[in-house]
Amino acid sequence: MVSLDKAVVARFARGGEHFEVLVDPENALSMREGRDIDMEAVLAIEEIFKDASKGEKASDDALKNVFVDTDPSVVAKRIILEGELHLTAQQRREIQEHKRKELIATIAANAINPQTGLPHPPQRIEKAIEEAKVNIDPFKSVDELVNIALKAIRPLIPIRFEEVDIAVKVPANYAAKSQGPIQRFGKVVKQEWQQDGAWICVVRFPAGLQNDFYELVNRLSRGEAETRIITRQGQK
C-alpha cells in the first residue's frame, strides 16, 4: 500500500453523489495513461470515501447506484480513470520535471535533423522546448506531450521522427557474441550467415539512436564491422 503522507485525493461525482479515494499520484497518473498498474501500488487505503478528509465512507447503496459494484478495487479504478486527481504544488512540480526529462529523452531517441540526417543532441532539444515555452501538463501522457512539443519546436529547429534500416556485417571472429546485443538493440528485419562465418543483418530502430548503435557495433567488433544506412522511414 501507498504511504498516506504521499497520497492525494482522486474525486468522482455523479447523480449528486461524491466519492473519493486516496492514491499515489504518480501511479494514478500512470494508470490514467493506460499503463497496467497493480491497485496495491495505487491505493493508500482500500476504501471508498464520501469525504476522505473526514473519514466518511461511501455507502454500499451509493456505490451500487453509481458503479453497480461495491468492490473497492473496481470502484477505485473507475474513480481514478474518470474522476479528478488533486495534486499538491510540490507533487505537480516533481511530476512535471519527470515528464520533461522523459519528453526530451523520447524526442532525442527518435528524431533527427532532416537537413543533415544526424540526431539532435538532447541539450538542443531541451533548449528548443524552453524557448518554445512548451507546457508540461502532468495529466498528459509522454506520447501526447511529444506531439505538442514537436509542433512547438519545429519553427526553431529542423526536426523529424524517423526510423532507419542499417545493414551490418560482423566478421566471423565477433559474429557469435555480437548477434544477441544487436538483436536486442532493434528489430532485425533480415539476416544471414556467410560461408566465412561472418554475420550480415539489417536492423531497424529509431533514427535518433544511430550514434548509440554505431558505438555498440564498434565495441563488439573492435571497429572491424561494416555498417551502411539502407533506408529511412519518416514517422512524424
SVG drawing of the C-alpha trace seen along z (x, -y; Angstrom):
<svg xmlns="http://www.w3.org/2000/svg" viewBox="-29 -31 68 52">
<polyline fill="none" stroke="black" stroke-width="0.4" points="0.0,0.0 1.0,-3.6 2.1,-5.9 -0.6,-8.2 1.9,-11.1 2.4,-10.8 -1.3,-10.1 -3.6,-12.6 -7.3,-12.5 -9.0,-11.3 -12.6,-12.5 -15.6,-11.4 -19.1,-12.9 -22.3,-11.8 -26.0,-12.0 -25.5,-14.1 -23.1,-11.5 -19.5,-12.2 -16.7,-9.6 -13.1,-9.8 -10.1,-7.5 -6.5,-8.2 -3.9,-7.3 -0.3,-7.5 -0.2,-10.5 2.5,-9.1 1.0,-5.6 -2.5,-7.0 -1.3,-9.1 0.4,-6.1 -2.9,-4.2 -4.7,-7.1 -2.2,-6.9 -3.1,-3.3 -0.3,-1.5 -1.0,1.7 -0.5,0.8 -1.4,3.0 -4.1,1.4 -1.9,2.1 0.6,-0.3 -2.0,-2.9 -4.3,-2.9 -3.2,-4.2 -6.4,-2.7 -8.6,-0.1 -11.7,-2.1 -14.1,-4.4 -15.0,-7.6 -17.7,-10.1 -15.3,-12.6 -11.8,-11.3 -10.7,-14.3 -13.4,-13.4 -13.1,-9.7 -16.7,-9.3 -17.1,-6.1 -19.4,-5.9 -22.5,-3.7 -22.9,-0.4 -26.2,-1.8 -24.5,-4.8 -21.8,-2.6 -24.3,-0.3 -26.4,-3.2 -23.4,-4.8 -20.9,-2.0 -23.2,1.1 -20.4,2.6 -19.1,2.4 -15.7,3.9 -13.2,1.2 -10.6,2.1 -13.2,1.9 -14.7,-1.3 -11.4,-2.9 -10.1,-2.2 -13.1,-4.0 -12.7,-6.9 -9.0,-7.2 -9.7,-6.9 -12.9,-9.0 -12.5,-11.4 -10.3,-14.3 -6.8,-13.9 -5.8,-16.6 -2.0,-17.2 -0.1,-19.4 2.0,-22.1 5.2,-20.1 3.8,-16.9 2.8,-18.7 6.4,-20.2 8.0,-16.8 5.8,-15.1 6.3,-17.9 10.1,-17.6 10.0,-13.8 7.9,-14.1 10.0,-16.9 13.1,-14.6 11.1,-11.7 9.9,-14.0 13.4,-15.2 14.8,-11.6 12.0,-10.3 12.5,-13.0 16.3,-12.7 16.0,-8.9 13.6,-9.1 14.3,-12.4 16.9,-13.6 17.8,-16.8 16.4,-16.1 18.9,-18.5 21.9,-16.5 20.4,-13.1 22.0,-13.3 20.4,-13.1 19.8,-16.2 21.7,-16.3 19.3,-16.3 20.6,-19.7 19.5,-21.2 16.0,-19.7 15.8,-20.9 16.8,-24.4 14.2,-24.4 11.5,-23.2 12.4,-26.0 12.4,-28.7 9.0,-27.5 7.7,-27.6 6.1,-24.1 3.7,-23.5 4.4,-20.2 0.9,-19.1 1.3,-16.5 -2.0,-14.9 -0.9,-14.3 1.0,-11.2 4.5,-11.5 3.2,-10.5 0.7,-13.4 3.5,-15.8 5.8,-14.6 3.2,-15.7 2.7,-19.0 6.4,-19.7 7.3,-18.7 4.7,-21.2 6.1,-23.9 9.8,-23.4 9.7,-22.8 9.8,-26.6 13.0,-26.7 14.9,-23.6 14.6,-21.3 13.3,-18.0 11.6,-14.8 10.9,-11.4 12.4,-8.6 13.3,-5.0 16.4,-3.8 17.3,-0.4 21.1,0.1 23.0,3.1 25.7,4.6 28.4,7.1 30.2,8.5 33.4,10.5 33.4,14.2 35.7,13.5 33.0,11.3 29.8,12.6 28.6,15.0 29.0,12.6 27.6,9.7 24.4,11.3 22.5,11.1 23.2,7.4 22.5,6.2 19.2,8.1 18.2,6.6 19.0,3.1 16.4,3.0 14.3,5.1 16.3,7.4 14.4,7.4 16.9,9.6 19.9,11.7 22.1,14.4 25.4,16.2 28.2,16.0 30.4,19.0 33.3,17.4 31.4,17.2 30.5,13.5 27.0,12.4 25.1,9.9 21.8,8.3 19.6,5.3 18.4,3.7 15.6,1.2 15.4,-1.3 14.7,-5.0 17.0,-7.3 18.0,-9.2 19.8,-6.2 22.2,-5.9 25.3,-7.1 24.5,-4.6 24.1,-1.8 27.5,-2.6 29.2,-2.7 27.7,0.7 28.8,2.3 32.3,0.8 32.7,2.0 31.5,5.5 33.7,5.9 36.6,3.7 35.9,1.4 36.1,4.2 32.3,4.4 30.9,2.6 27.7,0.6 25.6,-1.1 22.3,-3.0 19.7,-1.2 16.6,-3.3 14.9,-6.0 11.3,-5.9 9.6,-9.1 7.1,-8.9 6.1,-12.4"/>
</svg>
